[in-house]
Amino acid sequence: MSTSRPTIRDVARLAGVSHQTVSRVINGSEDVFPETRATVEAAIAEMGYRPNAIARSMARGQTHTLACISPNLTDYTFASVIEGAEVEARQHDYFILSSSASDPEAFRALVDELVGHRRVDGLIVINPYSDERFEYIPKDFPLVFVGASAHEKNVCSVSLDDEKVAYEATQHLITLGHTKIALVTGPMEEDCSRDRTDGYRRALQEAGIAFEESMVIEGDWSATSGQSALLSLIEQGRVPSAVFAQNDRMAMGVLRAARDANIKVPSQLAVIGVDDMPLSSYFDPPLTTMQQDMPRIGQEATRMLLEIIKKKNPTVHDMKLSAQLIVRRSTSEKGGD
């Protein structure tokens, strides 16, 4: 007895029709008599035939593949977004091709290859405004931005509500009695860094606390930049009572600098981050942070992209997701032990 998988021609012989007719039934063509369609479908069920996904895609002019392009594939947040995108894509019989481009020219070459040769049906682009890469994205191709609001018309996006997240993080510090709150930002050319800075300023303003430019230090998302930021403030004699770092890695650097300077956390310095990385609860002390659901961001971006591919108008064009405050031991009341 043969153990090979049944083919479309095997189905055709059992149903007594041509393999072209079987193909039309599989691809949903209306050019088939109802009785014939029922016979073919019965033969497919009896033989346990599974259509070749690649062949079906070629017949329909689709690849059933999406591309997710990020600045790199090692960053925890990017990897988590891509993981969420893959989960959602598989539920709709799509594949995700993950790739990275470290500079605009590499990004341009990658997009030319994927879009120019129609290797994918749609694009998810993470952090498109971190450099000039957004200039090389074809606006007439199914596209969703992740991690930034869409500056261009007719481009959909999914991101964290960065302004709100920063507002809530800063407000948490203010409710603990802190008034001298430093801010460590990501690169200010990025949307999320500017939005988080706006949220920080709004929280200070509503609390009647003066915004001081000298208390804002630009970082680059790395732990090293967080460490350097606090050391710089210490050298200037402007030691804050609290620090809001715009991501957990920079917050980790702040904790390291505080330890090196013999500043006790949280009794002398409160620290809060954003992301809730897997190791955040293992920092010393465990880090208070704004937890964002990065896999969900990838899932929502994929849903939105599939709606565009199916020529549907997405119900939401610029989706912003909230974060949850996770309080750990790196924050406490000012002066408390």
Number of C-alpha atoms within 10 A of each C-alpha: 3 5 5 6 11 15 16 20 15 16 24 20 13 15 21 13 15 13 17 12 19 23 18 14 20 17 14 10 11 10 10 14 9 11 9 16 21 14 16 24 17 15 20 23 11 11 14 13 16 13 15 10 13 12 12 16 14 11 12 11 11 16 20 21 20 26 23 25 25 24 21 15 16 10 10 14 17 22 18 18 24 31 20 20 28 22 18 22 22 12 9 12 10 19 19 23 16 18 15 17 18 12 13 18 13 13 22 17 13 17 21 15 13 17 18 12 9 14 17 20 21 25 26 28 24 25 22 25 20 19 14 13 21 20 12 16 17 14 13 8 14 24 26 29 26 27 26 27 24 21 12 9 8 13 17 25 27 28 24 21 21 26 20 21 25 29 20 20 27 28 20 19 25 20 13 16 15 22 19 19 24 27 27 29 25 25 15 15 11 16 20 26 24 17 20 25 22 17 23 25 21 21 22 20 12 10 13 10 16 12 17 12 9 11 18 18 19 17 23 18 21 16 21 18 23 33 23 19 26 28 21 15 17 15 9 10 9 15 20 19 21 29 29 26 32 31 25 29 25 29 33 28 23 29 30 22 22 20 13 12 12 10 15 16 21 21 18 20 24 27 30 31 29 28 21 23 19 8 12 21 17 10 16 14 18 17 28 27 30 25 18 21 19 25 21 20 26 30 21 23 29 30 18 25 26 22 15 18 16 9 10 11 11 14 9 11 17 17 19 17 17 16 22 16 19 17 16 16 18 24 26 25 17 20 14 10 10
